[in-house]
Amino acid sequence: MALNVKAGEVRGRQLLLVIGVSVGIILIAAVTQTSAGSYPMTWGQAWAALTDPKIWAQPAAMLRLIFGESFAQARGLREANPLSTTTLIVWNVRLPRVLVGLMVGMNLSISGSIFQAVTRNELASPYLLGVSSGAGLSVLLVLVIFPAWTPLLPLIAMAGGGLAFLIVYLIAWNRGASGVRLVLAGVIVSAIAGSLQTAIFFLARDISVVQNAMAWTAGSLTGADWRQVRMIAPWTLICAVLSLAATRNLDLLLLGDATARSLGMRVERVRFLLATVAILAAGSSVAVAGLVGFVGLIVPHVVRGLVGTAHRGLLIGCIFAGPALMVSADAFARLALNPVQFPVGIVTGLLGGMFFLYLMRRRREIGKP
């Protein structure tokens, strides 16, 4: 279904509301995440650990935590005072998981917004267009068969996602590629990639590798640490800056190719470059969190309904709302059945299914010729 492009101005009050509510959800979920777990602590203790002067007053301690022990030893960094157990748990285990969740939610939301503009289809998302599945297949190959390539996971995931999107575009092309055909082609590619992922499991000889890979394919932040933060942070910054710089082009694409060309846009080049940004955002997320579905579909829809279709407000809203959804979903996945944890992708999958049901009931023209 094509996107409605009538609402052109950013609704300022609604955007501020989205930002305010999102920040509130992020703070509550983050404090809950850092305080709850097998080593319980109060919110006050968690806050004291986050603001521990032994870290903030010691650059060596901060760098040791963020960049790892080998980095610190190579540069002769030493801590003047040892850190408490509470501080170590918050900074080494719980805070990195929150940060990874923030950036994954941001990247998937940005990716979904761009794909929906590029395809002019409100059902488009990195998950439905096969990008996440392609990236997931390439990462799974590394985890199970080529573990020595693990440091290159973000680049490999992006390459896999890009190849998957290229295949989707070729399948959908018929004197052009309509939004519906792209979604259908994405379902085909996702199904094939999913079957290949299952086949890869049988090539693994270590049962622990299979278990970790299965959790990863479900989308999980369990075990996220500063290494994952370092992997995704540069790509998050790059994709956020590039997407915000391209808001005018995204708005023009919603007007249709003919109108965009009449206004001087090189449509195919711009579409390719914007799709590349979306693939980078989705691929980096898959590399650290696995196949987390539907975030790139749900968040742009909700934000668009509140702030309008102008991409300046839409992307700013997604930058805040995406992390809010991801961090709160991960908090639920981690703590709802404590001490049992289940992948956050299960929570977002349930939300995505209910959201699709809502769309079908609310917008009955979806799927009609």
C-alpha positions, 0 to 999 in steps of 0.5 A: 500500500502506498504511503499517504504524502499529504501531511508535509509539515512536522507537528512540533507538539506531537514530536516533543511528546514523542521525544518526552515519552520515549526518553521517560520510557528509556530512563525507566527501562534502563534503570530497571535493567541496571538494578534488576538481575541475579545480583539484586540492587536498588535503583539508588545503588544502580545510580550510585554505580553509574555515577561512581567517581572512581570511574568518572575521575579515572580516565584509565578505569573508564577506558579499561571498561569500554575498550577492554583489558588488552587495550589498557595493558597495551597502553599501560593504563592502571586504575588507582583504586579498585572498583566495587562489585556493584560498579563492575556488574553495572558497567561491565554487564548491564550498561553495555546491554542497555546501550546496545539495545538503544543503538539497535532500536535506533538503527532498525527504526531508521532503516525501516523509515528509509525503506518505506520511503524508498519503496513507497510502501508502508509495509516495507522494513528490513525484516520483510524485505529480506535484508535482515535475513540476508545479513543473518545468514552471512553472520550465521556462516561466520559464527558456525563455519568461519569463527576466525572472521568474527571481528568483521561481523558488521561488514559481513552482515552489511554485505549479506544484507545488501546482496539480499536486497539486490536479489529482492529488487531483481525478483521484484523488477518488472518494468519497475518494482512496486512496493507490493512486489518488493514485499512479496520478493522479500518474503521469498528471499527471507524464506530461502535464507531461513531454510539455509540458516536451519541447514547451517545448524547441522554443520556445527559439531559443538552443541553450544555453538548451535544453542548460541546460534539459535538464540541469535537467530531469534534476536537476543541481547543476552551477553551483550558487552562493550565489544558489541557497543564498539561494533555498532556505535560508529555505524549508528552515528554514520547512519543517523547523520546521513539519514537526517541529511537526506530528509528532503530527498526522502520527502521527494521520493514519496511524491513519486519518481516523475515528480522527483525527477521534475524537481531535479533529483536523480531518482535511481542514484538517490534511491540506491544511496538511501537503500545503502544507508538503510542496509548499513543500519540494519546490517550493523544491528543484525551483527550484534543482536541477531534477527530482531523483527518488526521494530523497523515496521512498528516504530515508523508507523506509530511515529508517522501517525503522530508527527506526520510524513515529513521525514525531518520529524519522522526520523527524529521521532524514530531516533528516540522511539526506536530505542524506547521500544527496544530497551523496554522490550528487552527489559520485559524479555529479561525480567518477566520470567526471571531468572529465565530469560528469553530472546527480545526478538520473541517480544518484538515478534509478538508486537509485530504480529499484533500490529499487523492485525491492527493494520488489517482491521483498521485499513481494510484496503490493504491487499485490495487491487 
